[in-house]
Amino acid sequence: MASTTLPDRQALLHGTDLLVVYREPVIPPKPAPGQPGTHSDFVPTEPELFIAVLADSRVMAFNGHVDLGTGIRTALAQIVAEELEVDLERVTMVLGHPFEVPNQGPTIASATIQITAEPLRRAAAQAREHLLDLAASHYGVARGRLRCVEGAIQPVEGDHPAVSYGELLHGERHALTLADDVPLKPVSDYRLVGRAAPRVDIPDKVAGKLTFVHDMRLPDMLHGRVIRPPYTGHDRGSFVGTSLLGVDEASVAGMPGLIQVVVIGDFVGVVAEREEQAAAAARRLQVSWRQPEGLPQLDDLEMALRELPAQRRPLLEEGDVEGALAKAAHRVSRTYVWPFQLHGSIGPSCSVADYRGDRLQVWSGTQNPHSLRADLSRLMGLDESLVTITRMEAAGCYGRNCADDVGADAALLSRAVGRPVRVQLTREQEHGWEPKGAAQLMEVQGGLNADGSPAAYRFVARYPSNNAPTLALLLTGIVKPSDIPFEMGDRTSVPPYRYPHRQIACDDVPTLVRASWLRGVSAMPNTFAHESHIDELAQLAGEDPVAYRLRYLADPRAVELTEAVAMRAGWQPRIAHSLPRVVDGWHHGRGVAYAQYVHSKFPGFGAALAAWVVELKVHPESGRIVIERLVVGQDAGLMVNPAGVRHQVHGNVIQTLSRTLKERVAFEDDLPVSREWGGYPILRFSELPEIDVILLERSEAPPLGVGESTSLPGAPAIANALYDAIGVRFTRPPFTPELVRRTLAAARSVPVEAIG
């Protein structure tokens, strides 16, 4: 029986009885298109592996991204198995371990299947073609007379026994440099890609095998806790890294199990034999801090966003916007404000570090393994070649949570005590210090011509963010706080409609609180503004909102998707809020929205297309909103694993409903106070509506990223449904009962057109 043990990297680099496809390392590392790089001076000396076919015909495949619960481990394995003509079970994916996989940047922006899978697909096809060449020599026949079947090759004609891939490789080493142009398998011949496949990661989780970093244990391991500074959630200002006045170690002297108190700048931590002992010591330790001064005032979020110093970045200018608006029959100007929101990982971040002999090994749930390795190198003063990251499963994040921060915490504590240290953050620390999903301010000016057509569109977005450095780098003073804006406000900044005159820009601004990407990044707020505006134009033009969109959508695929969703929803044409329906005090409404997620710095590249139709009811007296039905459509091109796409869509819908109806970081004294679930409510399963999902079949089209697109139309579809129900425009999520009551009260005292 063949061994189930897989060869290590050195065996793959130097061994025989195998076939590998590799590329020489790119220096400096060049991540996949659209992915941010790392501040790394590491010079790799070994090839980057993509495919290894082993002596027993099993296949190892390597990708630089990680599986954040989205199922990419399964989908990537399907791609490899398809090109190599092997069973899915024979493919083992290696993801995210920096010394083993290509540096393809952070796992963000739904880019894995759309972008980073492309070289992996080529490598698998190249391996197949080479194996066919070997088989042609083996049989003494032309390649065209051979076929690959389940990890073996045999002549098409005759009764010759098949020769396995492993037999063809026996006694030899075959090393191929990744080619730029390789014959790929025709889509019409696919037997695995495009068909539902069970998730390959589920069995180990069901069986309780070691999967999650929270369960990682090492011999002689200790436990650590950190004590954070009083400037919770802030990473910009002169107080960062300079606020510690003193630590009274006598306050914890003699506590059971306590090993050491560690202090470096504003970094304070304790290490103990047991986890509960470390937690108790962290609570009792007396630490004196200088209270931060000059925090951004956050009681008025819109004002805080407006007052930030900004650098205008023009993105698109077409026609004469000012002239067109001056001639418009109706002008529409609105301000849309998106709140700070949490990633809200259900499990607080955790990591294990082992620093010994001037080498560091970290077990982490990071989505940025190469970036984390570079940060730990700077933090510890080690060459990157001495830092090993082992990526394990963690609580979902869909953006940047505290996984990198806690890895750095564990590294510092392990170095201090010379033993492995496990650190898990508290819920309060996770909520308080995670880089928030950024708030955003969007200014829209538009107009309507006398014939009901759009006159022009002017759009400016403000997205406050820096690059959210790993927290320990700031607390120890190794990295200084940054005021440099992270230019990420331009995702889906251009609306999908044919406006004859357009002016699109970003005001790049520094962060207000520590912030980084969250699912949808700036595209979700930008789409909220775009789709609310087109809906308002349709109402002013006296037209049905679906019909109006279809007339001005520029992409035929967008038209087809919107039509399909409207048809499935049984949409009956009428003007919004023209036939109010009230039953037992509940006002009923429906809304529609469409979007395509466009990732990366403008002009970027498009991911999947998505559309929503929402049916809801709202009770004006209580302010309560109940979503009764959703029809959600997505066009993702070729779907590698349709079951995985459907799961992604459902997860996106649930999270988007929660973010639209409930989620907002609250601030008091300019500090975030949403530090437990009571202060940051999320959607309950009992609040989920019926969700009807349409996935358009486009096997002839390239695959598009599916992880973020579905979220974009959610908030505007709900806002548009609220307008249909009660005749008021909502411009500031989340649409909580308190907001509904307050907005309706304002609408009773001023004209509806003035409500913002």
C-alpha positions in Angstrom: 0.0 0.0 0.0 1.4 3.4 -1.0 2.5 5.7 1.8 0.1 8.5 2.8 3.0 10.7 3.9 3.7 13.5 1.4 7.3 14.4 0.6 8.8 17.6 2.2 10.0 20.5 0.2 13.6 19.4 -0.1 12.5 16.0 -1.5 10.4 17.9 -4.1 13.3 20.2 -5.0 15.9 17.4 -5.3 14.3 14.0 -5.3 13.6 11.6 -8.1 10.5 9.6 -9.2 8.5 12.8 -9.6 7.6 15.7 -11.9 7.6 19.3 -10.7 6.5 22.5 -12.4 8.1 25.6 -11.0 9.2 29.1 -11.7 12.3 30.9 -10.6 11.6 33.4 -7.8 10.7 36.9 -8.8 13.0 39.4 -7.1 11.7 41.6 -5.6 8.5 39.5 -5.1 5.7 40.5 -7.4 2.3 39.5 -6.1 -0.6 38.8 -8.4 -2.3 41.7 -10.2 -4.3 43.9 -8.0 -2.7 42.6 -4.8 -0.7 44.9 -2.5 2.9 43.9 -2.0 4.9 43.6 1.3 7.6 45.7 2.8 10.1 42.8 2.4 13.7 42.7 1.6 13.8 38.9 1.6 15.6 37.4 -1.4 14.3 33.9 -2.1 16.9 31.4 -3.4 14.7 28.4 -4.2 12.2 27.9 -7.0 8.5 28.5 -6.4 6.7 25.2 -6.9 3.2 25.0 -8.5 2.7 21.3 -9.2 4.4 18.0 -8.1 3.3 14.7 -9.5 4.5 11.9 -7.2 5.6 8.3 -7.7 2.2 7.0 -6.7 0.5 9.3 -9.1 -0.7 11.6 -6.3 -0.5 15.3 -7.0 0.6 18.2 -4.8 -0.4 21.7 -5.8 0.7 25.0 -4.4 -1.0 28.4 -4.2 0.0 31.5 -2.2 -3.5 32.2 -0.9 -5.3 30.7 2.0 -8.8 29.3 2.5 -10.8 31.6 4.8 -13.8 29.3 4.8 -14.7 30.2 1.2 -13.9 26.8 -0.2 -10.9 27.7 -2.4 -9.0 24.6 -1.3 -11.7 22.5 -3.0 -12.0 24.7 -6.1 -8.3 24.9 -6.7 -8.0 21.1 -6.3 -10.8 20.8 -8.9 -8.9 22.9 -11.4 -5.7 20.9 -10.9 -7.5 17.5 -11.1 -9.3 18.6 -14.2 -6.2 19.6 -16.1 -4.2 16.5 -14.9 -7.1 14.0 -15.4 -6.9 12.6 -11.9 -9.6 12.1 -9.3 -10.1 15.0 -6.9 -9.1 12.8 -4.0 -5.6 12.5 -5.4 -4.9 16.2 -5.2 -3.5 17.8 -2.0 -3.5 21.6 -2.0 -0.7 23.4 0.0 -1.9 26.9 0.8 -0.3 29.9 2.4 2.9 28.6 3.9 5.5 31.2 2.7 8.5 28.9 2.2 6.4 26.4 0.3 4.1 28.4 -1.9 4.5 31.2 -4.4 4.2 34.7 -3.0 0.9 35.8 -4.6 0.0 38.5 -2.0 -2.7 38.6 0.6 -5.9 36.6 0.2 -8.2 39.5 -0.6 -10.6 40.8 -3.2 -12.0 37.4 -4.4 -8.9 37.1 -6.5 -7.9 33.5 -5.9 -9.9 31.7 -8.6 -10.0 34.7 -10.9 -6.2 35.6 -10.7 -3.9 33.4 -8.7 -5.4 30.2 -10.0 -4.3 31.0 -13.5 -0.6 29.9 -13.2 -1.6 26.9 -11.3 -4.0 25.8 -14.1 -1.1 26.3 -16.6 1.3 24.3 -14.5 -1.2 21.4 -14.2 -1.8 21.5 -18.0 2.0 21.6 -18.6 2.5 18.6 -16.4 -0.2 16.7 -18.3 1.4 17.5 -21.7 4.8 16.4 -20.5 3.4 13.1 -19.2 1.8 12.6 -22.6 5.2 13.1 -24.2 6.7 10.4 -21.9 3.8 8.0 -22.7 4.3 8.5 -26.4 7.9 7.3 -26.0 6.8 4.5 -23.7 4.2 3.1 -26.3 6.0 4.2 -29.4 2.9 6.0 -30.7 2.0 9.6 -31.6 0.7 11.7 -28.7 -2.6 12.3 -30.5 -3.3 8.6 -30.2 -3.1 8.7 -26.4 -5.6 9.7 -23.7 -5.3 10.5 -20.0 -7.7 8.6 -17.7 -7.7 8.8 -13.9 -4.0 9.3 -13.4 -2.9 7.0 -16.2 -2.3 7.1 -19.9 -3.3 4.6 -22.5 -3.6 4.4 -26.3 -7.0 5.2 -27.7 -7.0 2.1 -29.9 -6.2 -1.4 -29.0 -6.2 -3.2 -25.6 -2.9 -1.9 -24.3 -2.8 -1.7 -20.5 -2.7 1.9 -19.1 0.6 3.2 -17.7 0.3 5.2 -14.5 1.9 8.6 -14.1 4.1 7.2 -11.4 5.4 4.4 -13.7 6.3 7.0 -16.3 8.3 8.9 -13.7 10.1 5.9 -12.2 13.8 6.5 -11.6 13.8 10.0 -13.1 13.4 13.6 -12.0 11.4 15.8 -14.4 11.6 19.6 -13.6 9.8 22.0 -15.9 9.9 25.8 -15.8 6.4 27.2 -15.8 5.5 28.1 -19.4 3.6 31.2 -20.5 1.6 29.4 -23.1 0.2 25.9 -22.5 -2.6 24.0 -24.2 -5.5 24.0 -21.7 -8.2 21.4 -21.6 -11.3 22.6 -23.5 -14.2 23.6 -21.3 -16.5 21.3 -23.3 -14.4 18.4 -21.9 -14.6 19.3 -18.3 -15.8 16.6 -15.9 -14.9 18.2 -12.6 -14.8 21.9 -13.0 -18.3 23.4 -13.2 -19.8 20.6 -11.1 -20.6 20.6 -7.4 -17.9 19.0 -5.2 -18.0 18.5 -1.5 -15.6 20.6 0.5 -12.4 18.8 1.1 -11.7 20.6 4.5 -15.0 19.5 6.1 -14.2 15.8 7.1 -11.2 16.7 9.3 -13.3 19.4 11.1 -16.2 17.0 11.7 -13.8 14.4 13.0 -12.2 16.9 15.4 -8.8 16.7 13.9 -6.3 19.5 14.5 -7.4 22.2 12.1 -7.9 25.4 14.0 -5.0 27.5 15.4 -7.0 27.9 18.6 -6.5 24.1 19.3 -2.7 24.2 18.6 -0.6 22.9 21.5 3.2 22.4 21.7 5.3 20.6 24.4 6.4 22.9 27.2 4.0 25.6 25.9 3.1 28.6 28.1 0.1 31.0 27.8 0.2 34.7 27.4 -2.1 37.6 27.7 -1.6 41.2 26.6 -2.6 44.5 28.2 -3.5 47.1 25.6 -3.0 50.9 25.9 -5.9 53.2 26.7 -6.0 54.6 23.1 -8.2 51.7 22.0 -8.4 51.2 18.3 -6.2 54.2 17.4 -3.0 53.8 15.5 -2.3 57.4 14.5 -1.0 60.1 16.8 2.0 61.1 18.9 0.7 59.0 21.8 1.0 55.7 19.9 3.9 53.8 21.4 4.8 56.5 23.9 2.0 56.4 26.6 3.3 53.9 29.1 4.2 55.5 32.5 4.9 52.4 34.5 4.2 48.8 35.4 4.0 47.6 39.0 5.2 44.0 38.8 4.8 43.7 42.6 1.0 43.8 41.9 1.2 40.3 40.5 4.1 38.9 42.6 3.5 35.4 43.8 0.4 34.8 41.6 0.1 31.1 40.7 1.8 30.0 37.6 3.1 33.5 36.6 6.4 33.2 34.6 7.2 36.8 33.5 5.9 40.3 32.8 7.1 41.6 29.5 7.3 45.4 28.7 8.6 46.9 25.5 7.4 50.5 24.9 3.6 50.4 25.0 3.6 46.6 24.6 2.7 44.9 27.9 2.1 41.2 28.3 2.2 38.5 30.9 3.2 34.8 30.6 2.0 32.0 32.8 1.9 28.2 32.9 -1.9 28.0 32.3 -4.3 30.2 30.3 -6.5 31.1 33.2 -3.4 32.0 35.2 -2.3 34.4 32.5 -5.8 35.9 32.3 -5.9 36.5 36.0 -2.4 38.1 36.0 -3.4 40.4 33.2 -6.4 41.5 35.1 -4.5 42.2 38.3 -1.4 43.8 36.8 -1.3 47.5 37.7 -0.3 49.6 34.7 -0.1 53.4 34.5 -0.7 55.1 31.2 -0.7 58.7 30.0 -4.1 59.4 28.7 -4.2 60.1 25.0 -4.8 63.7 23.8 -5.8 64.9 20.4 -8.0 62.0 19.4 -10.2 62.6 16.4 -13.6 63.7 17.5 -16.0 61.0 16.5 -19.4 62.0 18.0 -20.3 63.4 14.5 -19.0 61.0 12.0 -19.9 63.1 8.9 -18.1 66.1 10.3 -15.1 64.0 11.3 -14.8 62.7 7.7 -15.2 66.1 6.2 -12.5 67.7 8.4 -9.8 65.2 7.5 -7.0 66.6 5.3 -7.7 65.4 1.8 -5.8 64.9 -1.5 -8.2 65.0 -4.4 -7.5 62.1 -6.9 -9.5 62.5 -10.1 -10.5 59.1 -11.5 -12.7 59.8 -14.5 -13.9 62.9 -16.3 -16.2 62.8 -19.3 -18.1 65.7 -20.9 -19.3 68.8 -19.2 -20.8 67.9 -15.8 -21.4 71.5 -14.6 -23.0 72.6 -17.8 -25.3 69.5 -18.0 -26.4 70.0 -14.3 -27.1 73.7 -15.0 -29.5 72.7 -17.7 -31.2 69.8 -15.9 -34.9 69.9 -15.2 -34.3 68.4 -11.7 -31.1 68.4 -9.7 -30.4 65.8 -7.0 -27.7 66.2 -4.4 -27.2 63.9 -1.5 -24.6 62.9 1.0 -24.3 59.3 2.0 -22.5 58.2 5.1 -21.3 54.6 5.8 -20.4 53.7 9.4 -17.3 52.0 10.9 -18.1 48.3 11.1 -16.4 45.3 12.7 -15.2 42.2 11.0 -16.7 40.6 14.0 -14.8 37.3 14.0 -16.8 34.9 16.2 -13.6 33.5 17.7 -11.1 36.0 19.1 -7.8 35.8 17.3 -5.2 33.3 18.5 -1.6 32.4 17.7 1.2 30.2 18.9 4.9 31.3 18.6 8.1 29.4 19.4 11.3 31.5 19.5 14.4 29.4 20.0 18.0 29.6 18.9 17.4 32.9 17.0 14.7 31.2 14.9 11.0 31.9 15.0 8.1 29.7 14.1 4.5 31.0 14.3 1.2 29.2 13.9 -1.3 31.7 12.7 -4.7 32.2 11.2 -3.4 35.1 9.0 -4.7 35.8 5.6 -1.4 37.5 4.7 1.3 34.9 5.4 4.1 36.6 3.4 3.3 40.0 4.8 3.2 38.7 8.3 6.6 37.0 7.9 8.0 40.3 6.7 6.5 42.1 9.7 7.8 39.6 12.2 11.2 39.9 10.7 11.2 43.6 11.4 9.7 43.1 14.8 12.2 40.5 16.0 15.3 41.7 14.1 15.6 38.5 12.2 16.2 37.7 8.6 13.1 36.5 7.0 14.8 33.2 6.2 14.7 32.5 10.0 10.9 33.1 10.3 8.5 30.3 9.5 4.7 30.9 9.3 2.5 27.8 9.5 -1.0 28.9 8.4 -3.9 27.2 10.2 -7.6 27.7 10.1 -9.1 30.4 12.2 -12.4 32.2 12.8 -13.7 33.9 9.6 -12.7 37.5 9.0 -13.4 38.5 5.4 -10.9 41.2 5.8 -8.2 42.2 8.2 -8.9 41.2 11.8 -6.4 40.8 14.7 -4.8 37.5 13.5 -1.5 39.2 12.5 -1.5 41.3 15.7 -1.8 38.3 18.0 1.0 36.4 16.1 3.3 39.3 16.8 2.2 39.3 20.5 3.0 35.7 20.8 6.4 36.1 19.1 7.5 38.8 21.6 6.4 36.8 24.6 8.0 33.7 23.4 11.3 35.5 22.9 11.1 36.8 26.4 10.7 33.5 28.1 12.5 31.2 25.6 9.5 28.8 25.4 6.5 28.4 23.1 3.7 30.8 24.0 0.1 30.7 23.0 -1.8 34.0 23.0 -5.6 34.4 22.6 -7.2 37.8 22.6 -10.2 38.6 24.7 -13.5 39.6 23.0 -13.0 43.1 24.2 -9.5 43.3 22.6 -10.6 41.8 19.4 -13.5 44.2 19.0 -11.7 47.2 20.3 -8.4 46.8 18.3 -9.3 45.1 15.1 -8.7 47.3 12.1 -12.3 48.4 11.5 -14.1 48.3 8.2 -13.6 52.0 7.2 -16.4 54.5 7.5 -17.0 56.4 4.2 -18.5 59.7 3.0 -19.9 59.9 -0.5 -21.1 63.1 -2.2 -23.4 62.7 -5.2 -24.6 65.4 -7.5 -26.8 64.4 -10.4 -29.7 65.6 -12.4 -32.6 64.7 -14.7 -33.3 66.1 -18.1 -36.8 67.1 -19.1 -37.2 63.8 -21.0 -36.4 61.8 -17.9 -32.9 60.8 -18.9 -29.9 61.2 -16.6 -28.2 64.5 -17.1 -24.9 64.0 -15.4 -23.2 62.3 -12.4 -20.6 63.8 -10.1 -19.3 61.5 -7.3 -16.6 62.0 -4.7 -15.8 59.4 -2.0 -13.7 59.7 1.2 -12.3 56.4 2.6 -10.1 56.9 5.7 -7.4 54.3 6.1 -3.7 53.8 6.4 -2.0 50.5 5.9 -2.9 49.3 9.4 0.6 48.2 10.5 0.8 45.1 12.7 0.1 46.5 16.1 3.2 45.3 18.0 5.4 47.2 15.5 3.6 50.4 16.6 3.5 49.6 20.3 7.2 48.8 20.5 8.1 51.9 18.5 9.8 50.0 15.6 7.3 51.6 13.2 6.1 55.1 13.6 2.4 56.0 13.2 1.4 56.8 9.6 -0.7 59.6 8.2 -0.3 58.3 4.7 -3.7 57.4 3.2 -4.2 53.9 1.8 -5.7 54.7 -1.6 -8.6 52.2 -1.5 -11.7 54.5 -1.9 -11.9 53.8 -5.6 -13.4 50.3 -5.7 -16.5 50.4 -7.9 -16.3 54.1 -7.9 -17.7 54.4 -11.4 -21.4 53.6 -11.7 -22.5 51.0 -14.3 -25.0 53.4 -16.0 -24.6 55.5 -19.1 -24.4 59.0 -17.8 -23.5 61.3 -20.7 -21.4 63.5 -18.4 -19.4 62.0 -15.5 -16.9 63.3 -13.0 -15.6 60.7 -10.5 -13.0 61.3 -7.8 -11.6 60.1 -4.5 -10.6 62.4 -1.7 -7.7 60.3 -0.2 -7.7 60.9 3.6 -5.8 59.4 6.6 -7.6 57.2 9.0 -9.7 58.3 11.9 -9.4 55.0 13.8 -7.4 51.9 12.9 -9.0 50.6 9.7 -8.4 48.1 7.0 -10.3 46.2 4.3 -13.6 44.5 5.1 -15.6 42.5 2.6 -16.6 44.8 -0.3 -14.1 47.5 0.9 -15.1 50.9 -0.5 -17.2 49.3 -3.3 -20.0 48.4 -0.9 -20.6 52.1 0.3 -19.9 53.4 -3.2 -22.6 51.1 -4.6 -25.0 52.2 -1.9 -24.7 55.7 -3.3 -24.8 54.8 -6.9 -27.8 52.5 -6.7 -29.7 54.9 -4.3 -29.2 57.7 -6.8 -30.4 55.8 -9.9 -33.4 54.7 -8.0 -34.2 58.3 -7.1 -33.8 59.3 -10.8 -36.3 56.6 -11.8 -38.8 57.9 -9.3 -38.4 61.5 -10.4 -38.7 60.4 -14.1 -42.0 58.6 -13.2 -40.6 55.2 -14.3 -40.3 51.7 -12.9 -36.9 51.3 -11.2 -36.1 48.1 -13.0 -37.1 49.4 -16.4 -35.1 52.6 -15.8 -32.0 50.6 -14.9 -32.2 48.3 -17.9 -32.4 51.3 -20.3 -29.1 52.8 -19.0 -27.1 49.8 -18.0 -24.0 49.6 -20.3 -23.1 45.9 -19.9 -25.4 43.3 -21.7 -24.5 40.8 -19.0 -25.7 43.3 -16.4 -29.0 43.6 -18.3 -29.5 39.9 -18.5 -28.8 39.3 -14.8 -31.1 42.1 -13.7 -33.9 40.9 -16.0 -33.5 37.3 -14.6 -33.6 38.5 -11.0 -36.7 40.6 -11.6 -38.4 37.8 -13.5 -37.7 35.3 -10.7 -39.1 37.9 -8.1 -42.3 38.4 -10.1 -41.5 42.1 -10.5 -44.6 44.0 -11.7 -43.6 47.4 -13.2 -44.7 50.6 -11.4 -43.2 53.8 -10.0 -41.7 53.5 -6.6 -44.0 54.4 -3.7 -46.9 54.8 -6.2 -49.1 52.1 -4.6 -48.4 52.1 -0.9 -49.6 48.9 0.8 -50.3 48.9 4.5 -51.5 45.8 6.4 -52.0 45.9 10.2 -49.8 48.9 10.5 -46.9 47.4 8.5 -45.9 49.2 5.3 -44.8 46.9 2.5 -42.2 47.8 -0.1 -39.8 46.3 -2.7 -36.4 47.4 -3.9 -33.9 46.5 -6.5 -30.1 47.1 -7.0 -27.3 45.9 -9.2 -23.5 46.1 -9.0 -20.2 44.6 -10.2 -17.3 44.5 -7.7 -14.3 46.3 -9.3 -11.2 45.6 -7.4 -7.8 47.2 -7.2 -6.6 50.7 -7.8 -8.6 52.5 -10.5 -9.5 51.4 -13.2 -9.0 48.0 -11.6 -10.7 44.8 -12.8 -14.2 43.5 -12.5 -15.2 40.5 -10.4 -18.7 38.9 -10.4 -21.9 40.7 -11.2 -24.8 40.7 -8.7 -28.3 41.9 -8.3 -30.9 41.9 -5.5 -34.7 42.3 -5.3 -35.9 42.8 -1.7 -39.4 42.5 -0.3 -39.8 43.9 3.2 -42.2 45.4 5.6 -41.6 48.3 8.0 -43.6 49.4 11.1 -43.3 53.2 11.4 -44.3 53.3 15.0 -41.7 50.9 16.3 -39.2 51.4 13.4 -38.8 47.7 13.0 -37.9 46.3 9.6 -38.6 42.7 8.5 -37.0 41.4 5.3 -39.6 39.0 4.0 -38.1 37.7 0.7 -34.8 38.1 -1.2 -34.1 37.1 -4.8 -30.3 37.3 -5.4 -28.6 36.7 -8.7 -25.0 36.4 -9.6 -23.0 36.1 -12.8 -19.5 34.7 -12.0 -18.6 33.4 -15.4 -17.4 29.8 -15.2 -18.2 28.5 -11.7 -15.5 26.0 -10.7 -17.6 24.7 -7.9 -21.3 25.9 -8.1 -22.0 24.5 -4.6 -19.2 26.7 -3.3 -20.4 29.7 -5.1 -23.9 29.2 -3.7 -22.5 28.9 -0.2 -20.6 32.1 -0.8 -23.7 33.9 -2.0 -25.6 32.8 1.1 -22.9 33.9 3.5 -22.6 37.2 1.7 -26.4 37.8 2.0 -26.4 37.0 5.7 -23.5 39.3 6.5 -24.8 42.1 4.3 -28.2 42.0 5.9 -26.5 42.2 9.3 -24.3 45.1 8.2 -27.2 47.0 6.7 -29.7 46.5 9.4 -27.7 46.3 12.6 -23.9 46.9 12.5 -22.2 50.1 13.5 -19.3 50.8 15.8 -20.3 53.2 18.5 -17.9 55.7 20.0 -17.8 57.5 23.4 -15.1 60.0 24.2 -13.7 59.2 20.7 -13.0 55.6 21.6 -14.9 52.6 20.3 -17.3 51.1 22.9 -18.7 48.2 20.8 -16.5 45.7 22.7 -18.9 42.8 23.2 -21.8 41.3 21.3 -24.4 43.2 23.4 -22.8 46.5 22.2 -22.4 45.2 18.6 -25.4 43.1 17.7 -25.4 40.9 14.6 -28.2 39.3 12.6 -29.8 36.2 14.2 -30.8 33.1 12.3 -34.4 33.8 13.3 -34.2 37.0 11.4 -33.2 35.5 8.1 -35.8 35.7 5.2 -36.4 33.3 2.4 -33.4 33.6 0.1 -33.8 32.6 -3.6 -30.5 32.4 -5.4 -30.0 32.5 -9.2 -26.6 31.6 -10.5 -26.3 32.3 -14.3 -24.5 29.5 -16.2 -21.7 31.0 -18.2 -19.2 28.1 -18.7 -17.8 29.8 -21.8 -16.7 32.9 -19.8 -13.6 33.1 -17.6 -14.3 32.7 -13.9 -14.9 35.8 -11.9 -14.3 36.3 -8.2 -17.4 35.6 -6.1 -16.4 36.4 -2.6 -17.5 40.1 -2.4 -19.8 41.0 -5.3 -23.0 39.7 -3.8 -22.7 42.1 -0.8 -22.7 45.2 -2.9 -26.4 45.6 -4.0 -27.8 44.7 -0.5 -27.9 48.0 1.3 -29.3 50.0 -1.6 -31.9 47.4 -2.4 -33.1 47.6 1.2 -33.0 51.4 1.2 -34.9 51.5 -2.1 -37.5 49.1 -0.7 -37.9 51.3 2.4 -38.6 54.3 0.1 -41.2 52.2 -1.8 -42.8 51.4 1.6 -42.8 54.8 3.3 -41.6 57.4 0.8 -38.4 58.4 2.6 -34.8 58.1 1.4 -32.4 56.5 3.8 -28.7 57.5 3.3 -27.0 56.3 6.5 -26.9 52.6 7.4 -27.5 50.7 9.5 -31.3 51.0 9.2 -32.0 50.4 12.9 -35.5 50.9 14.4 -34.1 54.1 16.1 -32.9 55.5 12.7 -36.3 54.7 11.1 -38.2 56.5 13.8 -35.8 59.5 13.8 -35.9 59.7 10.0 -39.6 59.6 9.8 -39.9 62.2 12.5 -37.7 64.5 10.5 -39.7 63.8 7.3 -42.8 65.0 9.0 -41.3 68.4 9.7 -39.4 69.0 6.4 -40.0 68.2 2.7 -39.0 64.6 1.8 -36.5 65.9 -0.7 -34.5 67.4 2.1 -34.2 64.3 4.2 -30.6 62.9 4.2 
